[in-house]
Amino acid sequence: MPGQLPRLTKRREFLRVAGRGRKSARPSLVLQALPQPEGPLRLGFTATKKIGNAVIRNRAKRRLREAARLTLAEAPPAGWDLVLIARDGTGTRAWSKLLSDLRGALRQAGVLAE
């Protein structure tokens, strides 16, 4: 079972990715991707209060973390900072559709090869 991937933890890192990165939206998530040639793959996860209370936001982030772990941990593409933003449907979307949304967003942003 693959382990945990490195994380973005500081607000300024999230803002840098949001300001300069590529964006890709899907029904269950928004992906922001910024190439970082000198560094490893790093991930950040967020959910706004618009999607619900703390229980709903935490569930959505847990689902995004697990989807990213399953999708990226086998062969993580080096040199990217990624931010996954939960949407209204993240907590309730079918698991297979959530995984396919993530893969599609990663392809559209250029993180994964077609």
C-alpha positions as a Python dict, from the first residue, in 0.01 Angstrom:
ca = {
    (1, 'M'): (0, 0, 0),
    (2, 'P'): (156, 333, -105),
    (3, 'G'): (240, 587, 164),
    (4, 'Q'): (157, 950, 216),
    (5, 'L'): (278, 1207, -37),
    (6, 'P'): (454, 1534, 60),
    (7, 'R'): (217, 1821, 143),
    (8, 'L'): (178, 2192, 91),
    (9, 'T'): (124, 2336, 437),
    (10, 'K'): (170, 2712, 427),
    (11, 'R'): (-88, 2964, 309),
    (12, 'R'): (164, 3136, 83),
    (13, 'E'): (228, 2804, -99),
    (14, 'F'): (-145, 2763, -166),
    (15, 'L'): (-170, 3125, -287),
    (16, 'R'): (130, 3084, -519),
    (17, 'V'): (-26, 2779, -683),
    (18, 'A'): (-363, 2955, -713),
    (19, 'G'): (-207, 3267, -864),
    (20, 'R'): (35, 3114, -1113),
    (21, 'G'): (-90, 2760, -1170),
    (22, 'R'): (-313, 2594, -1427),
    (23, 'K'): (-671, 2528, -1326),
    (24, 'S'): (-895, 2238, -1415),
    (25, 'A'): (-1252, 2201, -1287),
    (26, 'R'): (-1458, 1884, -1263),
    (27, 'P'): (-1798, 1818, -1100),
    (28, 'S'): (-1641, 1691, -778),
    (29, 'L'): (-1316, 1891, -754),
    (30, 'V'): (-1103, 2177, -879),
    (31, 'L'): (-735, 2113, -946),
    (32, 'Q'): (-471, 2385, -942),
    (33, 'A'): (-131, 2274, -1073),
    (34, 'L'): (198, 2464, -1077),
    (35, 'P'): (515, 2312, -1230),
    (36, 'Q'): (817, 2318, -994),
    (37, 'P'): (1110, 2169, -1187),
    (38, 'E'): (1345, 2165, -889),
    (39, 'G'): (1117, 1992, -640),
    (40, 'P'): (917, 1675, -581),
    (41, 'L'): (542, 1637, -618),
    (42, 'R'): (364, 1814, -330),
    (43, 'L'): (-10, 1817, -259),
    (44, 'G'): (-248, 2050, -77),
    (45, 'F'): (-615, 1993, 3),
    (46, 'T'): (-881, 2246, 90),
    (47, 'A'): (-1256, 2281, 127),
    (48, 'T'): (-1443, 2607, 178),
    (49, 'K'): (-1731, 2666, 418),
    (50, 'K'): (-1960, 2697, 117),
    (51, 'I'): (-1979, 2320, 87),
    (52, 'G'): (-2100, 2259, 441),
    (53, 'N'): (-2010, 2224, 806),
    (54, 'A'): (-1684, 2082, 944),
    (55, 'V'): (-1799, 1721, 918),
    (56, 'I'): (-1882, 1756, 548),
    (57, 'R'): (-1562, 1948, 471),
    (58, 'N'): (-1344, 1693, 650),
    (59, 'R'): (-1514, 1401, 473),
    (60, 'A'): (-1459, 1571, 137),
    (61, 'K'): (-1089, 1630, 214),
    (62, 'R'): (-1043, 1269, 332),
    (63, 'R'): (-1191, 1144, 5),
    (64, 'L'): (-965, 1375, -197),
    (65, 'R'): (-657, 1263, -4),
    (66, 'E'): (-735, 896, -63),
    (67, 'A'): (-812, 952, -432),
    (68, 'A'): (-483, 1139, -476),
    (69, 'R'): (-293, 869, -287),
    (70, 'L'): (-435, 594, -507),
    (71, 'T'): (-386, 789, -829),
    (72, 'L'): (-44, 945, -772),
    (73, 'A'): (151, 737, -519),
    (74, 'E'): (243, 452, -753),
    (75, 'A'): (441, 676, -990),
    (76, 'P'): (427, 1035, -865),
    (77, 'P'): (510, 1288, -1138),
    (78, 'A'): (803, 1491, -1004),
    (79, 'G'): (812, 1866, -1017),
    (80, 'W'): (452, 1970, -943),
    (81, 'D'): (267, 2153, -667),
    (82, 'L'): (-99, 2048, -675),
    (83, 'V'): (-395, 2188, -481),
    (84, 'L'): (-719, 1991, -478),
    (85, 'I'): (-1026, 2193, -384),
    (86, 'A'): (-1341, 2010, -275),
    (87, 'R'): (-1675, 2100, -433),
    (88, 'D'): (-2035, 2035, -324),
    (89, 'G'): (-2040, 1688, -477),
    (90, 'T'): (-1705, 1564, -345),
    (91, 'G'): (-1842, 1398, -33),
    (92, 'T'): (-2130, 1221, -207),
    (93, 'R'): (-2003, 1147, -558),
    (94, 'A'): (-1957, 782, -650),
    (95, 'W'): (-1600, 670, -578),
    (96, 'S'): (-1527, 559, -934),
    (97, 'K'): (-1649, 893, -1070),
    (98, 'L'): (-1438, 1085, -817),
    (99, 'L'): (-1128, 892, -929),
    (100, 'S'): (-1210, 954, -1294),
    (101, 'D'): (-1266, 1326, -1225),
    (102, 'L'): (-923, 1346, -1063),
    (103, 'R'): (-751, 1161, -1347),
    (104, 'G'): (-922, 1383, -1605),
    (105, 'A'): (-824, 1701, -1422),
    (106, 'L'): (-463, 1580, -1394),
    (107, 'R'): (-452, 1506, -1768),
    (108, 'Q'): (-610, 1841, -1858),
    (109, 'A'): (-357, 2030, -1643),
    (110, 'G'): (-68, 1841, -1805),
    (111, 'V'): (41, 1657, -1490),
    (112, 'L'): (-28, 1310, -1632),
    (113, 'A'): (36, 1200, -1989),
    (114, 'E'): (-259, 1133, -2214),
}
